[in-house]
Amino acid sequence: MTTFEELVDLTKANTKRPELEALTETCVRLATMRAHQVDFFLRDLTAAALLFVPDGQQVFVDIPAISDLLPRKRSIKFLQSIDLGTLTPVERLEWREYGDFWDSDGDLRIGVYTEIGDTLRVRPWVQTGRLEALYYQNPVTTTANYRSWIADNHPDEVAMWAAGLIWARTGFLEQARVAQELHITPFKDLLVSSYLLGTVN
């Protein structure tokens, strides 16, 4: 596994600017995040259970602080209701903009969900008390717990991406442009051609 410190050292070897410690660390984090956000990669998918108390009096199921319940959430791929007894799926919910929760006749749709700020709002057919979310997770970019499968497989490319960001921020625009053309853009293409095996709903 590639550590955060290793990527910082690789980046400094590219920039020859060891005195820019804080900027180098920031750009390593940013380059890592940008690499994972080139597209929606299957290796960034994870599942989580969301529990709630069914309430037949309420039109919606609101689950607040969804970003705490789905750590490092980038985007939800799908959401489904789960039977509490058998743990089998009951229904797959459809994502809709909140304004599209009502059909053309003004009737409230059923089997839909959306996000309002940091709240997950759901309108299921049946309130089972359990939802399962399959979602895309951002990488861990903290110093101590750094974890990125892209950096594990391509440490030199991530470090060059970080170096390009440093050059852009310190006024070396020609070096930044060359890094973009010769390293970052081909790396993005490589990520898509090598790891993009699925689609987003």
MARMAR-369358 format. One record per residue: x, y, z of N, C-alpha, C in turn; residue in one letter; chain. Coordinates in Angstrom, 2 decimals. Example, Ala and Ser with C-alpha at 12.3 -4.5 7.8 and 13.67 -1.06 7.14 Angstrom:
       n.u       n.v       n.w      ca.u      ca.v      ca.w       c.u       c.v       c.w   r   c
     13.19     -5.69      7.80     12.30     -4.50      7.80     13.20     -3.30      7.80   a   A
     12.85     -2.25      7.08     13.67     -1.06      7.14     12.90      0.03      7.87   s   A
# end
This chain:
       n.u       n.v       n.w      ca.u      ca.v      ca.w       c.u       c.v       c.w   r   c
      0.83     -1.19      0.00      0.00      0.00      0.00      0.87      1.26      0.00   m   A
      0.48      2.21     -0.81      1.20      3.47     -0.88      0.77      4.36      0.28   t   A
      1.73      4.89      1.00      1.41      5.76      2.13      1.38      7.22      1.68   t   A
      0.77      8.04      2.51      0.71      9.47      2.23      2.13     10.05      2.16   f   A
      2.99      9.64      3.09      4.36     10.14      3.13      5.12      9.78      1.85   e   A
      4.90      8.57      1.34      5.56      8.16      0.10      5.13      9.04     -1.07   e   A
      3.85      9.37     -1.14      3.38     10.23     -2.22      3.92     11.64     -2.09   l   A
      4.01     12.14     -0.86      4.59     13.46     -0.65      6.05     13.48     -1.13   v   A
      6.80     12.44     -0.78      8.21     12.37     -1.21      8.33     12.27     -2.73   d   A
      7.47     11.48     -3.37      7.49     11.37     -4.83      7.16     12.71     -5.48   l   A
      6.21     13.42     -4.89      5.82     14.73     -5.43      6.97     15.72     -5.30   t   A
      7.63     15.73     -4.16      8.78     16.63     -3.96      9.91     16.30     -4.93   k   A
     10.09     15.02     -5.25     11.12     14.64     -6.22     10.80     15.22     -7.59   a   A
      9.52     15.36     -7.92      9.12     15.96     -9.20      9.28     17.47     -9.19   n   A
      8.88     18.11     -8.10      8.87     19.58     -8.07     10.22     20.17     -7.68   t   A
     11.03     19.39     -6.98     12.31     19.89     -6.42     12.06     21.08     -5.48   k   A
     10.91     21.03     -4.79     10.55     22.11     -3.86     10.21     21.52     -2.49   r   A
     11.21     20.98     -1.77     10.93     20.35     -0.48     10.44     21.33      0.58   p   A
     10.69     22.62      0.38     10.26     23.60      1.38      8.75     23.85      1.35   e   A
      8.08     23.40      0.27      6.62     23.62      0.16      5.85     22.46      0.78   l   A
      6.14     22.17      2.02      5.56     20.99      2.70      4.04     21.05      2.75   e   A
      3.48     22.15      3.25      2.03     22.23      3.41      1.32     22.19      2.05   a   A
      1.85     22.92      1.08      1.24     22.92     -0.26      1.34     21.54     -0.90   l   A
      2.47     20.87     -0.71      2.64     19.52     -1.27      1.61     18.57     -0.68   t   A
      1.41     18.62      0.62      0.42     17.75      1.26     -0.99     18.04      0.74   e   A
     -1.32     19.32      0.62     -2.64     19.70      0.10     -2.83     19.18     -1.32   t   A
     -1.82     19.32     -2.15     -1.94     18.91     -3.55     -1.95     17.39     -3.72   c   A
     -1.29     16.66     -2.83     -1.38     15.19     -2.85     -2.81     14.78     -2.54   v   A
     -3.41     15.41     -1.55     -4.81     15.09     -1.21     -5.73     15.42     -2.39   r   A
     -5.52     16.59     -2.97     -6.37     17.03     -4.08     -6.19     16.14     -5.30   l   A
     -4.96     15.78     -5.63     -4.71     14.91     -6.78     -5.35     13.53     -6.57   a   A
     -5.28     13.03     -5.36     -5.90     11.73     -5.05     -7.40     11.81     -5.25   t   A
     -8.01     12.87     -4.71     -9.47     13.03     -4.84     -9.86     13.17     -6.31   m   A
     -9.10     13.97     -7.05     -9.43     14.17     -8.47     -9.28     12.89     -9.28   r   A
     -8.29     12.09     -8.94     -8.11     10.81     -9.66     -9.32      9.92     -9.47   a   A
     -9.84      9.84     -8.25    -11.01      9.00     -7.99    -12.26      9.58     -8.62   h   A
    -12.28     10.89     -8.85    -13.47     11.52     -9.41    -13.39     11.69    -10.93   q   A
    -12.42     11.04    -11.55    -12.37     11.02    -13.02    -13.65     10.39    -13.56   v   A
    -14.15      9.35    -12.86    -15.40      8.69    -13.24    -15.92      7.94    -12.03   d   A
    -16.95      7.15    -12.23    -17.51      6.34    -11.15    -16.98      4.92    -11.29   f   A
    -16.00      4.58    -10.46    -15.32      3.29    -10.55    -15.95      2.27     -9.60   f   A
    -16.06      1.03    -10.07    -16.65     -0.02     -9.24    -15.90     -0.20     -7.93   l   A
    -14.58      0.02     -7.96    -13.79     -0.19     -6.74    -14.07      0.86     -5.67   r   A
    -14.79      1.91     -6.02    -15.17      2.92     -5.03    -16.55      2.67     -4.45   d   A
    -17.22      1.59     -4.88    -18.56      1.28     -4.37    -18.49      0.60     -3.01   l   A
    -19.44      0.93     -2.16    -19.60      0.25     -0.88    -21.07      0.28     -0.49   t   A
    -21.47     -0.62      0.40    -22.87     -0.71      0.83    -22.99     -0.39      2.31   a   A
    -24.14      0.15      2.68    -24.39      0.46      4.09    -25.88      0.31      4.38   a   A
    -26.19     -0.16      5.59    -27.57     -0.27      6.04    -27.98      1.02      6.74   a   A
    -29.21      1.44      6.48    -29.78      2.63      7.12    -31.05      2.20      7.84   l   A
    -31.04      2.31      9.16    -32.18      1.87      9.97    -33.03      3.07     10.38   l   A
    -34.34      2.86     10.45    -35.26      3.91     10.90    -36.48      3.26     11.53   f   A
    -37.23      4.04     12.28    -38.44      3.54     12.93    -39.62      3.82     12.01   v   A
    -40.31      2.77     11.52    -41.46      2.99     10.64    -42.54      3.82     11.33   p   A
    -43.13      4.74     10.58    -44.20      5.59     11.11    -45.22      5.80     10.00   d   A
    -46.31      5.06     10.08    -47.34      5.13      9.05    -48.04      6.47      8.98   g   A
    -47.87      7.32      9.98    -48.49      8.64      9.98    -47.71      9.65      9.13   q   A
    -46.45      9.34      8.84    -45.60     10.26      8.10    -45.59      9.91      6.61   q   A
    -45.68     10.94      5.78    -45.67     10.74      4.33    -44.28     10.32      3.85   v   A
    -43.25     10.91      4.47    -41.87     10.64      4.07    -41.10      9.99      5.21   f   A
    -40.05      9.27      4.84    -39.04      8.84      5.79    -37.86      9.77      5.59   v   A
    -37.52     10.55      6.60    -36.38     11.45      6.54    -35.25     10.90      7.40   d   A
    -34.08     10.74      6.80    -32.91     10.27      7.52    -31.89     11.41      7.50   i   A
    -31.76     12.13      8.65    -30.84     13.27      8.68    -29.38     12.83      8.79   p   A
    -28.50     13.78      8.57    -27.05     13.57      8.69    -26.59     12.36      7.88   a   A
    -27.04     12.28      6.63    -26.72     11.12      5.79    -25.23     11.01      5.53   i   A
    -24.52     12.13      5.51    -23.07     12.06      5.27    -22.33     11.44      6.45   s   A
    -22.93     11.45      7.64    -22.33     10.75      8.78    -22.60      9.25      8.69   d   A
    -23.77      8.89      8.17    -24.16      7.48      8.08    -23.50      6.78      6.88   l   A
    -23.17      7.55      5.85    -22.49      7.03      4.67    -21.15      7.74      4.57   l   A
    -20.14      7.29      5.30    -18.86      8.01      5.36    -18.24      8.23      3.99   p   A
    -17.75      9.45      3.78    -17.06      9.85      2.55    -17.93      9.66      1.31   r   A
    -19.25      9.82      1.48    -20.19      9.63      0.38    -19.92     10.63     -0.74   k   A
    -19.81     10.09     -1.94    -19.72     10.92     -3.14    -21.08     10.97     -3.82   r   A
    -21.66      9.80     -4.08    -22.94      9.73     -4.78    -23.59      8.37     -4.50   s   A
    -24.90      8.38     -4.33    -25.64      7.13     -4.13    -25.92      6.51     -5.50   i   A
    -25.56      5.24     -5.67    -25.84      4.52     -6.92    -27.27      4.00     -6.92   k   A
    -27.67      3.33     -5.83    -29.07      2.96     -5.69    -29.42      2.75     -4.23   f   A
    -30.73      2.76     -3.98    -31.28      2.62     -2.63    -32.42      1.62     -2.71   l   A
    -32.46      0.69     -1.76    -33.55     -0.28     -1.74    -34.04     -0.52     -0.33   q   A
    -35.33     -0.85     -0.22    -35.91     -1.24      1.06    -35.60     -2.70      1.32   s   A
    -35.33     -3.01      2.58    -34.97     -4.38      2.97    -35.95     -4.88      4.02   i   A
    -36.41     -6.10      3.86    -37.28     -6.73      4.85    -36.45     -7.05      6.10   d   A
    -36.91     -6.60      7.26    -36.15     -6.80      8.50    -36.04     -8.26      8.90   l   A
    -37.04     -9.06      8.59    -37.03    -10.47      8.98    -36.13    -11.33      8.11   g   A
    -36.24    -11.16      6.81    -35.50    -12.02      5.88    -34.25    -11.37      5.31   t   A
    -34.12    -10.04      5.50    -33.01     -9.25      4.95    -32.92     -9.34      3.43   l   A
    -34.08     -9.55      2.79    -34.15     -9.57      1.34    -34.72     -8.24      0.84   t   A
    -34.35     -7.84     -0.37    -34.88     -6.59     -0.92    -36.39     -6.66     -1.14   p   A
    -37.07     -5.57     -0.79    -38.51     -5.47     -0.98    -38.82     -4.63     -2.22   v   A
    -38.11     -3.53     -2.35    -38.29     -2.67     -3.51    -37.02     -1.85     -3.75   e   A
    -36.77     -1.56     -5.01    -35.68     -0.67     -5.38    -36.28      0.70     -5.63   r   A
    -35.75      1.69     -4.95    -36.30      3.04     -5.03    -35.67      3.82     -6.17   l   A
    -36.43      4.74     -6.73    -35.97      5.54     -7.87    -35.58      6.94     -7.39   e   A
    -34.40      7.42     -7.83    -33.98      8.76     -7.47    -34.76      9.79     -8.28   w   A
    -35.23     10.83     -7.61    -35.94     11.94     -8.27    -35.52     13.24     -7.61   r   A
    -35.52     14.31     -8.39    -35.42     15.64     -7.81    -36.63     15.82     -6.90   e   A
    -36.46     16.57     -5.81    -37.59     16.71     -4.88    -38.82     17.31     -5.57   y   A
    -38.61     18.27     -6.47    -39.74     18.87     -7.19    -40.46     17.89     -8.10   g   A
    -39.82     16.76     -8.39    -40.41     15.73     -9.24    -41.01     14.59     -8.42   d   A
    -41.20     14.80     -7.12    -41.87     13.81     -6.28    -43.37     13.74     -6.59   f   A
    -43.88     14.76     -7.29    -45.28     14.78     -7.66    -45.40     14.61     -9.17   w   A
    -46.35     13.78     -9.61    -46.52     13.57    -11.04    -47.31     14.72    -11.67   d   A
    -47.60     14.61    -12.97    -48.27     15.69    -13.70    -49.68     15.95    -13.19   s   A
    -50.29     14.98    -12.50    -51.62     15.16    -11.92    -51.57     15.72    -10.51   d   A
    -50.34     15.94    -10.00    -50.20     16.47     -8.65    -50.21     15.41     -7.56   g   A
    -50.17     14.13     -7.97    -50.17     13.04     -6.99    -48.74     12.74     -6.57   d   A
    -48.57     12.44     -5.31    -47.25     12.13     -4.77    -46.80     10.76     -5.25   l   A
    -45.60     10.71     -5.83    -45.05      9.44     -6.30    -44.68      8.56     -5.10   r   A
    -44.66      7.25     -5.34    -44.24      6.28     -4.32    -43.06      5.51     -4.89   i   A
    -42.15      5.09     -4.00    -40.98      4.34     -4.43    -39.87      5.24     -4.93   g   A
    -39.75      6.44     -4.33    -38.76      7.42     -4.77    -37.93      7.92     -3.58   v   A
    -36.78      8.49     -3.91    -35.94      9.11     -2.88    -35.18     10.29     -3.47   y   A
    -34.71     11.16     -2.59    -33.89     12.29     -3.00    -33.05     12.72     -1.80   t   A
    -32.20     13.69     -2.03    -31.42     14.29     -0.95    -31.76     15.77     -0.87   e   A
    -32.04     16.22      0.33    -32.30     17.64      0.59    -31.24     18.08      1.59   i   A
    -30.23     18.79      1.10    -29.10     19.12      1.96    -28.43     17.84      2.42   g   A
    -28.35     17.62      3.73    -27.72     16.41      4.28    -28.77     15.42      4.77   d   A
    -30.00     15.57      4.28    -31.09     14.67      4.67    -31.49     13.81      3.48   t   A
    -31.60     12.50      3.72    -32.13     11.58      2.72    -33.64     11.51      2.91   l   A
    -34.40     11.86      1.90    -35.86     11.80      1.98    -36.35     10.67      1.10   r   A
    -37.15      9.77      1.68    -37.60      8.55      1.00    -39.12      8.47      1.07   v   A
    -39.71      8.01      0.00    -41.15      7.74     -0.05    -41.32      6.31     -0.56   r   A
    -41.18      5.32      0.35    -41.28      3.92     -0.08    -42.74      3.45     -0.15   p   A
    -42.95      2.34     -0.83    -44.27      1.72     -0.82    -44.59      1.21      0.57   w   A
    -43.60      0.59      1.20    -43.77      0.04      2.55    -42.59      0.48      3.40   v   A
    -42.86      1.00      4.59    -41.80      1.37      5.51    -41.36      0.12      6.28   q   A
    -40.25     -0.46      5.86    -39.78     -1.69      6.49    -38.92     -1.43      7.72   t   A
    -38.35     -0.25      7.82    -37.44      0.06      8.92    -35.97     -0.11      8.56   g   A
    -35.70     -0.56      7.33    -34.32     -0.74      6.90    -34.18     -0.43      5.42   r   A
    -33.16      0.35      5.11    -32.79      0.63      3.73    -31.36      0.17      3.52   l   A
    -31.03     -0.17      2.29    -29.64     -0.45      1.93    -29.23      0.52      0.84   e   A
    -28.13      1.22      1.09    -27.59      2.15      0.10    -26.32      1.57     -0.49   a   A
    -26.24      1.58     -1.79    -24.98      1.28     -2.48    -24.48      2.63     -2.98   l   A
    -23.29      3.02     -2.53    -22.83      4.37     -2.85    -21.34      4.40     -3.17   y   A
    -20.97      5.44     -3.92    -19.57      5.66     -4.27    -18.92      6.45     -3.14   y   A
    -17.78      5.95     -2.70    -17.07      6.53     -1.56    -15.80      7.22     -2.05   q   A
    -15.54      8.41     -1.51    -14.28      9.09     -1.78    -13.15      8.38     -1.05   n   A
    -11.91      8.54     -1.50    -10.78      7.89     -0.81    -10.49      8.55      0.54   p   A
     -9.72      7.86      1.36     -9.26      8.42      2.63     -7.99      9.21      2.34   v   A
     -8.00     10.52      2.62     -6.83     11.34      2.28     -6.16     11.93      3.52   t   A
     -6.48     11.41      4.70     -5.81     11.88      5.90     -4.38     11.33      5.94   t   A
     -3.51     12.02      6.64     -2.10     11.63      6.67     -1.92     10.24      7.25   t   A
     -2.53      9.97      8.39     -2.28      8.71      9.10     -2.98      7.52      8.45   a   A
     -4.18      7.74      7.90     -4.99      6.61      7.41     -5.16      6.60      5.90   n   A
     -4.30      7.29      5.19     -4.41      7.42      3.74     -4.66      6.06      3.08   y   A
     -5.69      6.05      2.21     -6.01      4.80      1.51     -6.63      5.12      0.15   r   A
     -5.95      4.68     -0.90     -6.42      4.91     -2.26     -5.92      3.78     -3.14   s   A
     -6.84      3.02     -3.71     -6.43      1.94     -4.60     -5.77      2.49     -5.86   w   A
     -6.14      3.69     -6.26     -5.50      4.29     -7.43     -4.04      4.62     -7.11   i   A
     -3.80      5.21     -5.95     -2.42      5.52     -5.56     -1.61      4.25     -5.35   a   A
     -2.24      3.19     -4.85     -1.53      1.91     -4.69     -1.03      1.40     -6.04   d   A
     -1.87      1.53     -7.07     -1.53      1.00     -8.39     -0.72      1.98     -9.24   n   A
     -0.86      3.27     -8.96     -0.22      4.28     -9.81      0.37      5.43     -8.98   h   A
      1.29      5.15     -8.08      1.82      6.22     -7.21      2.54      7.32     -7.99   p   A
      3.29      6.96     -9.02      4.03      7.97     -9.77      3.09      8.93    -10.50   d   A
      2.00      8.41    -11.04      1.06      9.25    -11.76      0.33     10.20    -10.82   e   A
     -0.08      9.71     -9.64     -0.74     10.59     -8.67      0.23     11.67     -8.20   v   A
      1.48     11.29     -7.97      2.48     12.28     -7.55      2.73     13.32     -8.64   a   A
      2.73     12.91     -9.89      2.90     13.88    -10.98      1.69     14.81    -11.07   m   A
      0.51     14.27    -10.83     -0.70     15.10    -10.81     -0.56     16.16     -9.72   w   A
     -0.12     15.73     -8.54      0.09     16.67     -7.43      1.14     17.71     -7.79   a   A
      2.21     17.28     -8.46      3.26     18.22     -8.87      2.69     19.25     -9.84   a   A
      1.86     18.82    -10.76      1.23     19.75    -11.70      0.39     20.79    -10.99   g   A
     -0.31     20.37     -9.95     -1.11     21.32     -9.16     -0.21     22.33     -8.44   l   A
      0.91     21.85     -7.93      1.85     22.74     -7.24      2.43     23.76     -8.22   i   A
      2.83     23.30     -9.40      3.38     24.23    -10.39      2.34     25.28    -10.78   w   A
      1.09     24.86    -10.93      0.04     25.81    -11.30     -0.17     26.86    -10.20   a   A
     -0.08     26.42     -8.96     -0.34     27.33     -7.84      0.85     28.24     -7.50   r   A
      2.02     27.86     -7.97      3.21     28.67     -7.67      3.68     29.48     -8.88   t   A
      2.86     29.50     -9.94      3.17     30.36    -11.08      3.99     29.73    -12.18   g   A
      4.32     28.45    -12.08      5.08     27.77    -13.13      4.08     27.14    -14.12   f   A
      3.40     28.02    -14.86      2.28     27.59    -15.68      2.70     26.71    -16.86   l   A
      3.86     26.94    -17.41      4.32     26.10    -18.52      4.59     24.68    -18.05   e   A
      5.23     24.54    -16.88      5.45     23.20    -16.33      4.11     22.52    -16.01   q   A
      3.18     23.30    -15.50      1.85     22.75    -15.19      1.15     22.28    -16.47   a   A
      1.27     23.06    -17.55      0.65     22.69    -18.82      1.27     21.41    -19.39   r   A
      2.58     21.31    -19.31      3.27     20.11    -19.81      2.86     18.89    -18.99   v   A
      2.78     19.05    -17.67      2.34     17.94    -16.81      0.93     17.50    -17.18   a   A
      0.08     18.48    -17.45     -1.31     18.18    -17.84     -1.34     17.38    -19.14   q   A
     -0.61     17.84    -20.13     -0.65     17.21    -21.45      0.04     15.85    -21.48   e   A
      1.21     15.75    -20.85      2.01     14.53    -20.97      1.72     13.48    -19.90   l   A
      1.15     13.90    -18.78      0.96     12.96    -17.68     -0.49     12.83    -17.22   h   A
     -1.11     13.95    -16.88     -2.44     13.90    -16.23     -3.52     13.44    -17.19   i   A
     -3.60     14.05    -18.38     -4.63     13.64    -19.34     -4.48     12.18    -19.76   t   A
     -3.27     11.70    -20.10     -3.14     10.26    -20.40     -3.48      9.37    -19.21   p   A
     -3.18      9.84    -17.99     -3.51      9.06    -16.80     -5.02      8.94    -16.63   f   A
     -5.74     10.02    -16.87     -7.21      9.96    -16.81     -7.73      8.93    -17.81   k   A
     -7.20      8.97    -19.02     -7.62      8.01    -20.04     -7.32      6.57    -19.61   d   A
     -6.16      6.38    -18.99     -5.78      5.06    -18.51     -6.75      4.56    -17.43   l   A
     -7.12      5.45    -16.51     -8.06      5.06    -15.45     -9.39      4.61    -16.03   l   A
     -9.90      5.36    -16.99    -11.18      5.01    -17.60    -11.08      3.70    -18.37   v   A
    -10.04      3.54    -19.16     -9.93      2.32    -19.98     -9.61      1.08    -19.14   s   A
     -8.95      1.26    -18.00     -8.54      0.10    -17.20     -9.52     -0.28    -16.10   s   A
    -10.24      0.70    -15.55    -11.03      0.41    -14.34    -12.52      0.72    -14.45   y   A
    -12.94      1.36    -15.51    -14.36      1.71    -15.61    -15.12      0.54    -16.20   l   A
    -15.77     -0.23    -15.32    -16.46     -1.45    -15.76    -17.96     -1.36    -15.60   l   A
    -18.46     -0.29    -15.00    -19.89     -0.18    -14.75    -20.40      1.19    -15.13   g   A
    -21.69      1.37    -14.95    -22.33      2.66    -15.26    -23.08      3.15    -14.04   t   A
    -23.39      4.44    -14.08    -24.15      5.05    -12.99    -25.58      5.22    -13.42   v   A
    -26.52      4.90    -12.54    -27.95      5.07    -12.85    -28.30      6.53    -12.89   n   A
# end
